Amino acid sequence: QVQLVESGGGLVQAGGSLRLSCAASGIIFSVNTMGWYRQAAGKQRELVATITPGGRTNYEDSGKGRFTISRENAKNTVYLQMNSLKPEDTAIYYCHARHVLYETIQWGQGTQVTVSS
């Protein structure tokens, strides 16, 4: 059974930091590109960042210079370090896994991030 379990969300003041974690099970982590998406109330889900099995990263403009995605293949875990948070970062953050060959996709259940002004 595939599971992506996010943790680390919460309430933080603007300018603060949070580190999200996503622990994966039931997949071969090392052959999955991992990513973080977010969905704010009333808006579509959007990509935040991705990291390939080899560690190549990609960031959308919303998080460039403030967010850092990383992964520990030995722990089947991907992280999102978020600094200088803004109220507009408030959203549910979802972990995402995509197999590099078969392109099968898995989603986590999401973790709420709320940034107060």
C-alpha positions in Angstrom: 0.0 0.0 0.0 1.4 3.3 -1.1 1.5 6.1 1.5 2.9 9.6 1.4 2.6 11.1 4.9 3.2 14.9 5.3 4.1 16.6 8.5 5.5 19.9 9.7 2.7 22.2 8.8 1.2 24.7 11.2 0.7 28.4 12.0 3.6 30.8 11.7 4.0 34.6 11.5 5.0 36.3 8.4 8.8 36.1 8.0 9.0 32.9 9.8 10.0 29.4 8.7 8.6 25.9 8.5 10.1 22.6 7.4 7.7 20.1 5.8 8.5 16.5 5.6 7.0 13.7 3.6 7.6 10.1 4.4 7.0 7.6 1.6 6.2 3.9 1.9 5.1 1.3 -0.6 7.0 2.9 -3.5 10.6 2.6 -4.7 11.5 6.0 -3.5 14.8 6.2 -5.5 13.0 6.0 -8.8 10.4 8.6 -8.1 10.6 12.4 -8.7 9.2 13.9 -5.6 7.4 17.2 -5.4 5.5 19.6 -3.3 2.2 21.2 -4.5 -0.1 23.6 -2.7 -3.7 24.6 -2.9 -5.0 27.8 -1.3 -8.7 28.2 -0.5 -10.7 28.8 -3.7 -7.7 28.3 -6.0 -6.3 25.5 -8.1 -3.5 23.2 -6.9 -0.1 24.5 -8.0 3.4 23.2 -8.2 5.9 24.5 -5.6 9.0 22.5 -6.3 10.3 19.1 -7.5 13.4 17.1 -7.0 14.5 14.2 -9.2 16.1 11.0 -7.9 19.5 12.4 -8.8 18.8 15.6 -6.8 18.0 18.0 -9.7 15.6 20.6 -8.4 13.0 22.9 -9.9 11.1 25.7 -8.3 8.2 27.7 -9.4 8.6 31.5 -9.1 6.5 31.6 -5.9 9.1 29.9 -3.9 12.4 30.7 -5.6 15.0 32.0 -3.2 12.8 31.2 -0.2 12.0 27.5 -0.4 14.4 24.6 -0.6 13.4 21.1 -1.5 15.7 18.1 -0.6 15.4 14.4 -0.2 17.0 11.6 1.8 16.7 8.4 -0.2 17.9 6.3 2.7 14.9 7.5 4.7 12.4 7.6 1.9 11.7 11.2 2.9 11.5 14.5 1.0 11.6 17.9 2.7 10.5 21.4 1.9 12.3 24.1 3.9 10.3 27.3 3.7 11.8 30.6 4.9 10.6 34.2 4.8 7.0 33.0 4.7 4.3 35.3 3.5 0.5 35.3 4.1 0.1 34.3 0.5 1.9 31.1 1.2 -1.1 30.0 3.2 -2.4 26.7 1.7 -2.6 23.0 2.1 0.7 21.6 1.0 0.7 18.2 -0.7 3.5 15.7 -1.3 3.6 14.2 -4.8 5.6 11.2 -6.2 6.0 10.4 -9.9 7.7 7.3 -11.1 10.4 8.3 -13.6 9.6 5.4 -16.0 5.9 4.6 -15.6 4.8 8.1 -14.6 2.5 6.7 -12.0 1.5 9.4 -9.5 0.8 9.3 -5.8 -0.4 12.1 -3.5 -0.2 12.6 0.2 -3.2 13.8 2.2 -1.8 17.3 2.7 -0.7 19.4 5.6 -2.0 22.9 6.4 0.3 25.9 6.4 -1.1 29.1 7.7 1.0 32.3 7.7 -0.4 35.2 9.7 0.4 38.8 8.9 
